[in-house]
Amino acid sequence: MSYVDGFVAAVPTANKQAYLDHSKMAAGVFKELGALSVVECWGDDVPDGKLTSFPIAVQKKDDETVVFSWIVWPSRAARNEGMKAVMSDPRFAPDKNPMPFDGKRLIYGGFDMILEQ
């Protein structure tokens, strides 16, 4: 089965278009470097929790929106190769393509896909 990298972040709501532009560029690079698909989701119904929630996890501020995204790779090995290439790709240099959100509050992880229907 495939391998998935998942991400949750808080993006300033005013930066929605900048985030979309950044994501489109990044998705093209990820796919060029081996990703099968890239999905970006803009929060619409993301409630605050009392103990846990997406907003709590990313320390969302009032003027921010939670985003949820994932990248599907053919395998963990393909992901490791692809991500290594992405990290050294000049198109991701902060001065050329700055992240339109606080990367320190980005939550991410890699997952083995165990079911897809």
N, CA, C and O atoms as a printed pandas DataFrame, in Angstrom:
     atom_number atom_name residue_name chain_id  residue_number  x_coord  y_coord  z_coord
0              1         N          MET        A               1    0.839   -1.198    0.000
1              2        CA          MET        A               1    0.000    0.000    0.000
2              3         C          MET        A               1    0.874    1.247    0.000
3              4         O          MET        A               1    2.080    1.183    0.240
4              5         N          SER        A               2    0.256    2.350   -0.267
5              6        CA          SER        A               2    0.945    3.638   -0.352
6              7         C          SER        A               2    1.365    4.147    1.022
7              8         O          SER        A               2    1.034    3.565    2.055
8              9         N          TYR        A               3    2.095    5.239    0.999
9             10        CA          TYR        A               3    2.559    5.909    2.208
10            11         C          TYR        A               3    2.031    7.340    2.166
11            12         O          TYR        A               3    2.000    7.958    1.102
12            13         N          VAL        A               4    1.612    7.871    3.322
13            14        CA          VAL        A               4    0.990    9.193    3.370
14            15         C          VAL        A               4    1.701   10.080    4.377
15            16         O          VAL        A               4    1.964    9.663    5.505
16            17         N          ASP        A               5    2.012   11.305    3.969
17            18        CA          ASP        A               5    2.458   12.344    4.887
18            19         C          ASP        A               5    1.251   13.220    5.162
19            20         O          ASP        A               5    0.597   13.682    4.227
20            21         N          GLY        A               6    0.944   13.459    6.445
21            22        CA          GLY        A               6   -0.193   14.290    6.820
22            23         C          GLY        A               6    0.270   15.550    7.518
23            24         O          GLY        A               6    1.287   15.546    8.211
24            25         N          PHE        A               7   -0.479   16.636    7.337
25            26        CA          PHE        A               7   -0.113   17.939    7.880
26            27         C          PHE        A               7   -1.351   18.669    8.402
27            28         O          PHE        A               7   -2.428   18.588    7.812
28            29         N          VAL        A               8   -1.181   19.378    9.511
29            30        CA          VAL        A               8   -2.201   20.276   10.036
30            31         C          VAL        A               8   -1.485   21.564   10.416
31            32         O          VAL        A               8   -0.439   21.532   11.064
32            33         N          ALA        A               9   -2.051   22.694   10.013
33            34        CA          ALA        A               9   -1.423   23.989   10.309
34            35         C          ALA        A               9   -2.502   25.041   10.516
35            36         O          ALA        A               9   -3.663   24.843   10.156
36            37         N          ALA        A              10   -2.099   26.155   11.098
37            38        CA          ALA        A              10   -2.966   27.324   11.231
38            39         C          ALA        A              10   -2.426   28.386   10.272
39            40         O          ALA        A              10   -1.262   28.777   10.358
40            41         N          VAL        A              11   -3.276   28.844    9.366
41            42        CA          VAL        A              11   -2.874   29.826    8.362
42            43         C          VAL        A              11   -3.659   31.109    8.599
43            44         O          VAL        A              11   -4.875   31.052    8.784
44            45         N          PRO        A              12   -2.995   32.269    8.598
45            46        CA          PRO        A              12   -3.763   33.511    8.690
46            47         C          PRO        A              12   -4.828   33.528    7.596
47            48         O          PRO        A              12   -4.525   33.333    6.419
48            49         N          THR        A              13   -6.054   33.759    7.988
49            50        CA          THR        A              13   -7.169   33.723    7.051
50            51         C          THR        A              13   -6.938   34.687    5.889
51            52         O          THR        A              13   -7.329   34.400    4.758
52            53         N          ALA        A              14   -6.315   35.812    6.158
53            54        CA          ALA        A              14   -6.015   36.788    5.106
54            55         C          ALA        A              14   -5.017   36.247    4.088
55            56         O          ALA        A              14   -4.900   36.794    2.992
56            57         N          ASN        A              15   -4.302   35.191    4.429
57            58        CA          ASN        A              15   -3.292   34.610    3.534
58            59         C          ASN        A              15   -3.821   33.430    2.714
59            60         O          ASN        A              15   -3.032   32.659    2.167
60            61         N          LYS        A              16   -5.135   33.280    2.624
61            62        CA          LYS        A              16   -5.689   32.115    1.936
62            63         C          LYS        A              16   -5.167   32.003    0.498
63            64         O          LYS        A              16   -4.745   30.923    0.083
64            65         N          GLN        A              17   -5.189   33.089   -0.256
65            66        CA          GLN        A              17   -4.730   33.023   -1.647
66            67         C          GLN        A              17   -3.230   32.749   -1.703
67            68         O          GLN        A              17   -2.777   31.972   -2.543
68            69         N          ALA        A              18   -2.462   33.369   -0.830
69            70        CA          ALA        A              18   -1.016   33.115   -0.792
70            71         C          ALA        A              18   -0.746   31.654   -0.452
71            72         O          ALA        A              18    0.161   31.037   -1.011
72            73         N          TYR        A              19   -1.542   31.100    0.475
73            74        CA          TYR        A              19   -1.393   29.688    0.828
74            75         C          TYR        A              19   -1.729   28.802   -0.375
75            76         O          TYR        A              19   -1.017   27.838   -0.652
76            77         N          LEU        A              20   -2.791   29.121   -1.075
77            78        CA          LEU        A              20   -3.181   28.338   -2.244
78            79         C          LEU        A              20   -2.101   28.406   -3.326
79            80         O          LEU        A              20   -1.762   27.390   -3.932
80            81         N          ASP        A              21   -1.565   29.597   -3.568
81            82        CA          ASP        A              21   -0.503   29.751   -4.556
82            83         C          ASP        A              21    0.724   28.932   -4.160
83            84         O          ASP        A              21    1.307   28.234   -4.989
84            85         N          HIS        A              22    1.110   29.021   -2.885
85            86        CA          HIS        A              22    2.248   28.253   -2.364
86            87         C          HIS        A              22    1.987   26.757   -2.516
87            88         O          HIS        A              22    2.871   26.002   -2.920
88            89         N          SER        A              23    0.778   26.341   -2.192
89            90        CA          SER        A              23    0.422   24.923   -2.259
90            91         C          SER        A              23    0.431   24.393   -3.684
91            92         O          SER        A              23    0.871   23.268   -3.921
92            93         N          LYS        A              24   -0.047   25.188   -4.634
93            94        CA          LYS        A              24   -0.041   24.755   -6.032
94            95         C          LYS        A              24    1.388   24.548   -6.522
95            96         O          LYS        A              24    1.681   23.560   -7.194
96            97         N          MET        A              25    2.276   25.484   -6.184
97            98        CA          MET        A              25    3.666   25.347   -6.588
98            99         C          MET        A              25    4.268   24.105   -5.930
99           100         O          MET        A              25    4.922   23.301   -6.594
100          101         N          ALA        A              26    4.045   23.954   -4.631
101          102        CA          ALA        A              26    4.611   22.824   -3.889
102          103         C          ALA        A              26    4.073   21.499   -4.419
103          104         O          ALA        A              26    4.831   20.541   -4.568
104          105         N          ALA        A              27    2.788   21.434   -4.703
105          106        CA          ALA        A              27    2.193   20.191   -5.206
106          107         C          ALA        A              27    2.853   19.773   -6.518
107          108         O          ALA        A              27    3.116   18.590   -6.731
108          109         N          GLY        A              28    3.117   20.725   -7.387
109          110        CA          GLY        A              28    3.784   20.415   -8.641
110          111         C          GLY        A              28    5.163   19.824   -8.412
111          112         O          GLY        A              28    5.556   18.868   -9.081
112          113         N          VAL        A              29    5.898   20.396   -7.464
113          114        CA          VAL        A              29    7.243   19.891   -7.156
114          115         C          VAL        A              29    7.156   18.507   -6.528
115          116         O          VAL        A              29    7.898   17.606   -6.919
116          117         N          PHE        A              30    6.260   18.324   -5.558
117          118        CA          PHE        A              30    6.115   17.012   -4.919
118          119         C          PHE        A              30    5.792   15.938   -5.965
119          120         O          PHE        A              30    6.362   14.847   -5.933
120          121         N          LYS        A              31    4.887   16.246   -6.878
121          122        CA          LYS        A              31    4.515   15.266   -7.908
122          123         C          LYS        A              31    5.675   15.025   -8.872
123          124         O          LYS        A              31    5.898   13.896   -9.309
124          125         N          GLU        A              32    6.399   16.064   -9.195
125          126        CA          GLU        A              32    7.583   15.914  -10.045
126          127         C          GLU        A              32    8.613   14.988   -9.385
127          128         O          GLU        A              32    9.344   14.272  -10.069
128          129         N          LEU        A              33    8.658   15.013   -8.059
129          130        CA          LEU        A              33    9.649   14.246   -7.311
130          131         C          LEU        A              33    9.101   12.932   -6.754
131          132         O          LEU        A              33    9.713   12.337   -5.867
132          133         N          GLY        A              34    7.953   12.473   -7.266
133          134        CA          GLY        A              34    7.491   11.136   -6.949
134          135         C          GLY        A              34    6.172   10.987   -6.235
135          136         O          GLY        A              34    5.671    9.868   -6.124
136          137         N          ALA        A              35    5.579   12.071   -5.741
137          138        CA          ALA        A              35    4.284   11.958   -5.063
138          139         C          ALA        A              35    3.203   11.560   -6.065
139          140         O          ALA        A              35    3.239   11.961   -7.229
140          141         N          LEU        A              36    2.248   10.771   -5.598
141          142        CA          LEU        A              36    1.119   10.373   -6.437
142          143         C          LEU        A              36    0.027   11.430   -6.452
143          144         O          LEU        A              36   -0.593   11.677   -7.486
144          145         N          SER        A              37   -0.209   12.059   -5.292
145          146        CA          SER        A              37   -1.221   13.107   -5.211
146          147         C          SER        A              37   -0.943   13.990   -4.002
147          148         O          SER        A              37   -0.276   13.588   -3.048
148          149         N          VAL        A              38   -1.478   15.205   -4.074
149          150        CA          VAL        A              38   -1.364   16.180   -2.992
150          151         C          VAL        A              38   -2.761   16.759   -2.784
151          152         O          VAL        A              38   -3.411   17.177   -3.743
152          153         N          VAL        A              39   -3.223   16.784   -1.538
153          154        CA          VAL        A              39   -4.551   17.310   -1.216
154          155         C          VAL        A              39   -4.403   18.402   -0.166
155          156         O          VAL        A              39   -3.730   18.212    0.847
156          157         N          GLU        A              40   -5.029   19.537   -0.410
157          158        CA          GLU        A              40   -5.046   20.661    0.527
158          159         C          GLU        A              40   -6.490   20.973    0.887
159          160         O          GLU        A              40   -7.334   21.089   -0.001
160          161         N          CYS        A              41   -6.786   21.109    2.166
161          162        CA          CYS        A              41   -8.147   21.384    2.619
162          163         C          CYS        A              41   -8.147   22.614    3.527
163          164         O          CYS        A              41   -7.341   22.708    4.452
164          165         N          TRP        A              42   -9.045   23.546    3.259
165          166        CA          TRP        A              42   -9.195   24.781    4.038
166          167         C          TRP        A              42  -10.323   24.565    5.038
167          168         O          TRP        A              42  -11.432   24.202    4.646
168          169         N          GLY        A              43  -10.059   24.782    6.321
169          170        CA          GLY        A              43  -11.036   24.518    7.367
170          171         C          GLY        A              43  -12.364   25.226    7.149
171          172         O          GLY        A              43  -12.403   26.410    6.816
172          173         N          ASP        A              44  -13.444   24.493    7.338
173          174        CA          ASP        A              44  -14.788   25.034    7.180
174          175         C          ASP        A              44  -15.625   24.780    8.437
175          176         O          ASP        A              44  -16.380   25.650    8.872
176          177         N          ASP        A              45  -15.488   23.596    9.008
177          178        CA          ASP        A              45  -16.239   23.212   10.209
178          179         C          ASP        A              45  -15.255   22.503   11.135
179          180         O          ASP        A              45  -15.268   21.278   11.256
180          181         N          VAL        A              46  -14.403   23.296   11.785
181          182        CA          VAL        A              46  -13.324   22.766   12.627
182          183         C          VAL        A              46  -13.526   23.320   14.044
183          184         O          VAL        A              46  -12.989   24.375   14.381
184          185         N          PRO        A              47  -14.296   22.610   14.866
185          186        CA          PRO        A              47  -14.660   23.142   16.176
186          187         C          PRO        A              47  -13.494   23.158   17.169
187          188         O          PRO        A              47  -12.583   22.332   17.107
188          189         N          ASP        A              48  -13.557   24.118   18.075
189          190        CA          ASP        A              48  -12.630   24.142   19.211
190          191         C          ASP        A              48  -13.008   23.009   20.142
191          192         O          ASP        A              48  -14.182   22.662   20.270
192          193         N          GLY        A              49  -12.026   22.443   20.781
193          194        CA          GLY        A              49  -12.284   21.388   21.746
194          195         C          GLY        A              49  -11.971   21.855   23.153
195          196         O          GLY        A              49  -11.474   22.963   23.353
196          197         N          LYS        A              50  -12.260   21.016   24.116
197          198        CA          LYS        A              50  -11.914   21.329   25.501
198          199         C          LYS        A              50  -10.589   20.688   25.882
199          200         O          LYS        A              50   -9.782   21.300   26.582
200          201         N          LEU        A              51  -10.357   19.457   25.427
201          202        CA          LEU        A              51   -9.100   18.753   25.708
202          203         C          LEU        A              51   -8.221   18.661   24.481
203          204         O          LEU        A              51   -7.024   18.938   24.546
204          205         N          THR        A              52   -8.814   18.270   23.356
205          206        CA          THR        A              52   -8.062   18.154   22.111
206          207         C          THR        A              52   -8.911   18.652   20.956
207          208         O          THR        A              52  -10.140   18.594   20.996
208          209         N          SER        A              53   -8.240   19.140   19.934
209          210        CA          SER        A              53   -8.897   19.557   18.695
210          211         C          SER        A              53   -7.803   20.031   17.754
211          212         O          SER        A              53   -6.671   20.269   18.175
212          213         N          PHE        A              54   -8.139   20.166   16.502
213          214        CA          PHE        A              54   -7.190   20.728   15.555
214          215         C          PHE        A              54   -6.782   22.144   15.976
215          216         O          PHE        A              54   -5.588   22.443   15.996
216          217         N          PRO        A              55   -7.741   23.032   16.316
217          218        CA          PRO        A              55   -7.345   24.382   16.712
218          219         C          PRO        A              55   -6.393   24.403   17.921
219          220         O          PRO        A              55   -5.442   25.185   17.948
220          221         N          ILE        A              56   -6.649   23.553   18.908
221          222        CA          ILE        A              56   -5.759   23.496   20.068
222          223         C          ILE        A              56   -4.380   22.995   19.657
223          224         O          ILE        A              56   -3.361   23.542   20.078
224          225         N          ALA        A              57   -4.356   21.961   18.840
225          226        CA          ALA        A              57   -3.087   21.351   18.457
226          227         C          ALA        A              57   -2.161   22.333   17.744
227          228         O          ALA        A              57   -0.948   22.296   17.952
228          229         N          VAL        A              58   -2.714   23.208   16.906
229          230        CA          VAL        A              58   -1.881   24.145   16.150
230          231         C          VAL        A              58   -1.865   25.543   16.771
231          232         O          VAL        A              58   -1.338   26.484   16.178
232          233         N          GLN        A              59   -2.444   25.673   17.967
233          234        CA          GLN        A              59   -2.488   26.956   18.669
234          235         C          GLN        A              59   -3.083   28.055   17.786
235          236         O          GLN        A              59   -2.534   29.151   17.666
236          237         N          LYS        A              60   -4.228   27.724   17.169
237          238        CA          LYS        A              60   -4.901   28.635   16.253
238          239         C          LYS        A              60   -5.295   29.932   16.936
239          240         O          LYS        A              60   -5.828   29.937   18.046
240          241         N          LYS        A              61   -5.020   31.033   16.247
241          242        CA          LYS        A              61   -5.421   32.358   16.724
242          243         C          LYS        A              61   -6.749   32.729   16.060
243          244         O          LYS        A              61   -7.168   32.097   15.090
244          245         N          ASP        A              62   -7.402   33.759   16.593
245          246        CA          ASP        A              62   -8.722   34.146   16.089
246          247         C          ASP        A              62   -8.726   34.512   14.607
247          248         O          ASP        A              62   -9.738   34.332   13.929
248          249         N          ASP        A              63   -7.622   35.014   14.106
249          250        CA          ASP        A              63   -7.572   35.437   12.701
250          251         C          ASP        A              63   -6.953   34.372   11.790
251          252         O          ASP        A              63   -6.455   34.689   10.710
252          253         N          GLU        A              64   -6.985   33.122   12.225
253          254        CA          GLU        A              64   -6.397   32.032   11.457
254          255         C          GLU        A              64   -7.436   30.957   11.140
255          256         O          GLU        A              64   -8.480   30.866   11.786
256          257         N          THR        A              65   -7.126   30.156   10.139
257          258        CA          THR        A              65   -7.958   29.030    9.729
258          259         C          THR        A              65   -7.096   27.777    9.745
259          260         O          THR        A              65   -5.929   27.816    9.355
260          261         N          VAL        A              66   -7.666   26.671   10.196
261          262        CA          VAL        A              66   -6.937   25.401   10.208
262          263         C          VAL        A              66   -6.959   24.798    8.802
263          264         O          VAL        A              66   -7.999   24.754    8.145
264          265         N          VAL        A              67   -5.791   24.338    8.359
265          266        CA          VAL        A              67   -5.702   23.604    7.101
266          267         C          VAL        A              67   -5.255   22.181    7.399
267          268         O          VAL        A              67   -4.512   21.925    8.346
268          269         N          PHE        A              68   -5.724   21.273    6.571
269          270        CA          PHE        A              68   -5.433   19.843    6.708
270          271         C          PHE        A              68   -5.005   19.370    5.325
271          272         O          PHE        A              68   -5.722   19.581    4.348
272          273         N          SER        A              69   -3.867   18.747    5.238
273          274        CA          SER        A              69   -3.390   18.322    3.928
274          275         C          SER        A              69   -2.642   17.004    4.024
275          276         O          SER        A              69   -2.210   16.586    5.098
276          277         N          TRP        A              70   -2.499   16.356    2.862
277          278        CA          TRP        A              70   -1.736   15.127    2.833
278          279         C          TRP        A              70   -1.131   14.925    1.456
279          280         O          TRP        A              70   -1.623   15.422    0.443
280          281         N          ILE        A              71   -0.043   14.174    1.469
281          282        CA          ILE        A              71    0.660   13.805    0.241
282          283         C          ILE        A              71    0.693   12.285    0.199
283          284         O          ILE        A              71    1.086   11.644    1.173
284          285         N          VAL        A              72    0.284   11.710   -0.916
285          286        CA          VAL        A              72    0.321   10.257   -1.084
286          287         C          VAL        A              72    1.545    9.905   -1.927
287          288         O          VAL        A              72    1.763   10.458   -3.005
288          289         N          TRP        A              73    2.330    8.976   -1.408
289          290        CA          TRP        A              73    3.537    8.490   -2.075
290          291         C          TRP        A              73    3.358    7.003   -2.381
291          292         O          TRP        A              73    2.560    6.333   -1.724
292          293         N          PRO        A              74    4.088    6.479   -3.368
293          294        CA          PRO        A              74    3.991    5.057   -3.664
294          295         C          PRO        A              74    4.492    4.169   -2.524
295          296         O          PRO        A              74    4.020    3.045   -2.356
296          297         N          SER        A              75    5.455    4.679   -1.737
297          298        CA          SER        A              75    6.049    3.897   -0.655
298          299         C          SER        A              75    6.794    4.844    0.279
299          300         O          SER        A              75    6.997    6.016   -0.037
300          301         N          ARG        A              76    7.197    4.321    1.426
301          302        CA          ARG        A              76    8.001    5.146    2.337
302          303         C          ARG        A              76    9.358    5.463    1.704
303          304         O          ARG        A              76    9.870    6.570    1.869
304          305         N          ALA        A              77    9.933    4.525    0.997
305          306        CA          ALA        A              77   11.222    4.771    0.338
306          307         C          ALA        A              77   11.096    5.903   -0.681
307          308         O          ALA        A              77   11.968    6.768   -0.759
308          309         N          ALA        A              78   10.007    5.899   -1.465
309          310        CA          ALA        A              78    9.778    6.970   -2.439
310          311         C          ALA        A              78    9.590    8.300   -1.724
311          312         O          ALA        A              78   10.074    9.334   -2.184
312          313         N          ARG        A              79    8.894    8.268   -0.610
313          314        CA          ARG        A              79    8.699    9.486    0.185
314          315         C          ARG        A              79   10.025    9.994    0.713
315          316         O          ARG        A              79   10.298   11.192    0.630
316          317         N          ASN        A              80   10.860    9.114    1.257
317          318        CA          ASN        A              80   12.149    9.542    1.796
318          319         C          ASN        A              80   13.011   10.183    0.709
319          320         O          ASN        A              80   13.632   11.220    0.940
320          321         N          GLU        A              81   13.048    9.577   -0.459
321          322        CA          GLU        A              81   13.797   10.140   -1.593
322          323         C          GLU        A              81   13.201   11.471   -2.029
323          324         O          GLU        A              81   13.924   12.450   -2.220
324          325         N          GLY        A              82   11.879   11.504   -2.186
325          326        CA          GLY        A              82   11.203   12.714   -2.627
326          327         C          GLY        A              82   11.372   13.862   -1.663
327          328         O          GLY        A              82   11.649   14.987   -2.078
328          329         N          MET        A              83   11.208   13.591   -0.366
329          330        CA          MET        A              83   11.331   14.653    0.628
330          331         C          MET        A              83   12.772   15.162    0.718
331          332         O          MET        A              83   12.996   16.356    0.921
332          333         N          LYS        A              84   13.730   14.280    0.572
333          334        CA          LYS        A              84   15.134   14.701    0.570
334          335         C          LYS        A              84   15.374   15.663   -0.588
335          336         O          LYS        A              84   16.033   16.690   -0.424
336          337         N          ALA        A              85   14.841   15.330   -1.748
337          338        CA          ALA        A              85   14.982   16.192   -2.918
338          339         C          ALA        A              85   14.252   17.520   -2.724
339          340         O          ALA        A              85   14.758   18.571   -3.115
340          341         N          VAL        A              86   13.066   17.472   -2.123
341          342        CA          VAL        A              86   12.296   18.694   -1.873
342          343         C          VAL        A              86   13.079   19.633   -0.960
343          344         O          VAL        A              86   13.139   20.837   -1.210
344          345         N          MET        A              87   13.674   19.090    0.090
345          346        CA          MET        A              87   14.380   19.923    1.063
346          347         C          MET        A              87   15.588   20.647    0.458
347          348         O          MET        A              87   16.007   21.682    0.974
348          349         N          SER        A              88   16.142   20.117   -0.619
349          350        CA          SER        A              88   17.281   20.779   -1.252
350          351         C          SER        A              88   16.886   21.517   -2.538
351          352         O          SER        A              88   17.742   22.098   -3.205
352          353         N          ASP        A              89   15.607   21.496   -2.885
353          354        CA          ASP        A              89   15.141   22.135   -4.109
354          355         C          ASP        A              89   15.116   23.662   -3.930
355          356         O          ASP        A              89   14.502   24.159   -2.986
356          357         N          PRO        A              90   15.774   24.403   -4.823
357          358        CA          PRO        A              90   15.818   25.863   -4.681
358          359         C          PRO        A              90   14.450   26.532   -4.771
359          360         O          PRO        A              90   14.292   27.669   -4.326
360          361         N          ARG        A              91   13.458   25.844   -5.340
361          362        CA          ARG        A              91   12.114   26.435   -5.408
362          363         C          ARG        A              91   11.470   26.562   -4.036
363          364         O          ARG        A              91   10.476   27.271   -3.876
364          365         N          PHE        A              92   12.041   25.867   -3.031
365          366        CA          PHE        A              92   11.519   25.957   -1.671
366          367         C          PHE        A              92   12.346   26.870   -0.773
367          368         O          PHE        A              92   12.102   26.934    0.432
368          369         N          ALA        A              93   13.307   27.567   -1.335
369          370        CA          ALA        A              93   14.129   28.491   -0.538
370          371         C          ALA        A              93   13.217   29.548    0.080
371          372         O          ALA        A              93   12.380   30.128   -0.612
372          373         N          PRO        A              94   13.376   29.798    1.375
373          374        CA          PRO        A              94   12.484   30.751    2.056
374          375         C          PRO        A              94   12.440   32.135    1.416
375          376         O          PRO        A              94   11.407   32.803    1.469
376          377         N          ASP        A              95   13.541   32.573    0.815
377          378        CA          ASP        A              95   13.539   33.893    0.187
378          379         C          ASP        A              95   12.784   33.889   -1.146
379          380         O          ASP        A              95   12.336   34.942   -1.598
380          381         N          LYS        A              96   12.637   32.726   -1.778
381          382        CA          LYS        A              96   11.919   32.630   -3.049
382          383         C          LYS        A              96   10.465   32.243   -2.867
383          384         O          LYS        A              96    9.606   32.670   -3.639
384          385         N          ASN        A              97   10.182   31.437   -1.852
385          386        CA          ASN        A              97    8.830   30.932   -1.649
386          387         C          ASN        A              97    8.556   30.793   -0.149
387          388         O          ASN        A              97    8.471   29.679    0.368
388          389         N          PRO        A              98    8.419   31.926    0.547
389          390        CA          PRO        A              98    8.201   31.843    2.000
390          391         C          PRO        A              98    6.863   31.189    2.342
391          392         O          PRO        A              98    5.870   31.374    1.639
392          393         N          MET        A              99    6.854   30.425    3.427
393          394        CA          MET        A              99    5.601   29.807    3.870
394          395         C          MET        A              99    4.658   30.907    4.364
395          396         O          MET        A              99    5.081   31.772    5.132
396          397         N          PRO        A             100    3.402   30.892    3.945
397          398        CA          PRO        A             100    2.449   31.925    4.362
398          399         C          PRO        A             100    1.777   31.600    5.699
399          400         O          PRO        A             100    0.619   31.955    5.920
400          401         N          PHE        A             101    2.511   30.924    6.588
401          402        CA          PHE        A             101    2.000   30.581    7.915
402          403         C          PHE        A             101    3.194   30.302    8.816
403          404         O          PHE        A             101    4.331   30.232    8.348
404          405         N          ASP        A             102    2.934   30.144   10.105
405          406        CA          ASP        A             102    3.977   29.880   11.085
406          407         C          ASP        A             102    4.334   28.391   11.079
407          408         O          ASP        A             102    3.605   27.570   11.635
408          409         N          GLY        A             103    5.440   28.058   10.455
409          410        CA          GLY        A             103    5.860   26.670   10.331
410          411         C          GLY        A             103    6.179   26.002   11.660
411          412         O          GLY        A             103    6.217   24.774   11.735
412          413         N          LYS        A             104    6.408   26.781   12.707
413          414        CA          LYS        A             104    6.697   26.199   14.027
414          415         C          LYS        A             104    5.478   25.505   14.619
415          416         O          LYS        A             104    5.605   24.657   15.503
416          417         N          ARG        A             105    4.287   25.872   14.125
417          418        CA          ARG        A             105    3.060   25.259   14.633
418          419         C          ARG        A             105    2.485   24.223   13.675
419          420         O          ARG        A             105    1.353   23.771   13.848
420          421         N          LEU        A             106    3.250   23.854   12.683
421          422        CA          LEU        A             106    2.851   22.815   11.740
422          423         C          LEU        A             106    3.001   21.448   12.401
423          424         O          LEU        A             106    4.030   21.151   13.008
424          425         N          ILE        A             107    1.978   20.632   12.279
425          426        CA          ILE        A             107    2.031   19.257   12.785
426          427         C          ILE        A             107    2.107   18.350   11.564
427          428         O          ILE        A             107    1.347   18.519   10.611
428          429         N          TYR        A             108    3.015   17.398   11.593
429          430        CA          TYR        A             108    3.149   16.506   10.448
430          431         C          TYR        A             108    3.586   15.125   10.902
431          432         O          TYR        A             108    4.117   14.950   11.999
432          433         N          GLY        A             109    3.357   14.167   10.054
433          434        CA          GLY        A             109    3.795   12.804   10.334
434          435         C          GLY        A             109    3.592   11.932    9.120
435          436         O          GLY        A             109    2.805   12.252    8.229
436          437         N          GLY        A             110    4.316   10.818    9.094
437          438        CA          GLY        A             110    4.207    9.843    8.023
438          439         C          GLY        A             110    3.414    8.634    8.484
439          440         O          GLY        A             110    3.534    8.195    9.628
440          441         N          PHE        A             111    2.599    8.097    7.575
441          442        CA          PHE        A             111    1.693    7.014    7.945
442          443         C          PHE        A             111    1.676    5.928    6.881
443          444         O          PHE        A             111    1.636    6.210    5.684
444          445         N          ASP        A             112    1.706    4.685    7.337
445          446        CA          ASP        A             112    1.462    3.547    6.447
446          447         C          ASP        A             112   -0.022    3.481    6.178
447          448         O          ASP        A             112   -0.815    3.465    7.119
448          449         N          MET        A             113   -0.418    3.442    4.928
449          450        CA          MET        A             113   -1.827    3.316    4.583
450          451         C          MET        A             113   -2.234    1.870    4.830
451          452         O          MET        A             113   -1.607    0.948    4.308
452          453         N          ILE        A             114   -3.275    1.670    5.621
453          454        CA          ILE        A             114   -3.716    0.300    5.917
454          455         C          ILE        A             114   -5.093   -0.021    5.337
455          456         O          ILE        A             114   -5.503   -1.182    5.326
456          457         N          LEU        A             115   -5.810    0.997    4.857
457          458        CA          LEU        A             115   -7.113    0.765    4.228
458          459         C          LEU        A             115   -7.369    1.893    3.261
459          460         O          LEU        A             115   -7.171    3.062    3.592
460          461         N          GLU        A             116   -7.812    1.547    2.060
461          462        CA          GLU        A             116   -8.268    2.522    1.079
462          463         C          GLU        A             116   -9.407    1.868    0.320
463          464         O          GLU        A             116   -9.220    0.815   -0.289
464          465         N          GLN        A             117  -10.575    2.472    0.346
465          466        CA          GLN        A             117  -11.744    1.885   -0.319
466          467         C          GLN        A             117  -12.311    2.844   -1.334
467          468         O          GLN        A             117  -13.299    2.528   -1.997
